Amino acid sequence: MSLYKVSPSSAPEAKLRQELSDAYHLCVKYGWDDLIYGHISVRLPEEPDCYLINPFGLLFNEITPNSLLKVRVDGKIIGNNEFNYNPAGENIHHTIYLSRPDVNSIVHFHSTNGVALSSLKDGLLPLSQHACHFYNQIAYHDYEGIAIEETEQATLLHDLGDKDIMILRNHGFLTVGRNLQDAFCTMYTLEKTAAIQMKLLATGKEFAMIPKEVCEKVVQQTTVIKNCDLEWNAMVRDLRKEQTESAPISLPAGRLLELLEKYENIDQENLFAAQTIQH
Ligand SMILES: [Zn+2]
């Protein structure tokens, strides 16, 4: 059965489809998926009232670039597809895209460590270097039931404010970013932080909290030392090593690749077009 129902309308859209598909496969690789639930989306820069999101019903590792749904912020699916979207996903994503023009990607799913940490009364604690990255950066949103109600849109936006990271209590994590790489790499560090915290709490031993001043210092240092493009490219390189069969291949976006491409004088657009024909 072919799931390829939608033809990407442009080279940038095709590139985003490949990157978003990679993000779903990375979730599976890291063990963050929850059967068919959870959703990652990316806004189309050429059509800012549209975004790509997973078709409801597919496992994350069944998602392909062209099976991703293109959805307008009013909920209309653009093009044909045999799947619909998850209504909770659509509710969360369209609400944020409409109110936060600075946001171009949203990541949300139900990892075991994420849901466990989200249910702790104290939330995320400054227990590790990873945790320091998030000092004073996190919004919290109380659980109101499955997020399909219109009434939750207002509380969701109010709680998120201008933050990029939100812990949905008793539910999981949500990150947003200027692009997919930004939102996904933030989620990677958040997930790592949650795994460390939950493992530490499970020991029942006393732990050392990192002082406020040090946390604040790390937040400043992070802007210098942390490089999302390099992290994303490393993740995708690692993913490609596992995809030995005829999986769709395209180069991930990122500063490092841009530099390499300039150096080698490769025509990225033609190269990408040649690669996507194989889909
Ligand atoms: Zn959810």
Residues whose N, C-alpha, C, O or C-beta is under 5 A from the ligand:
A	BS01	ZN	none
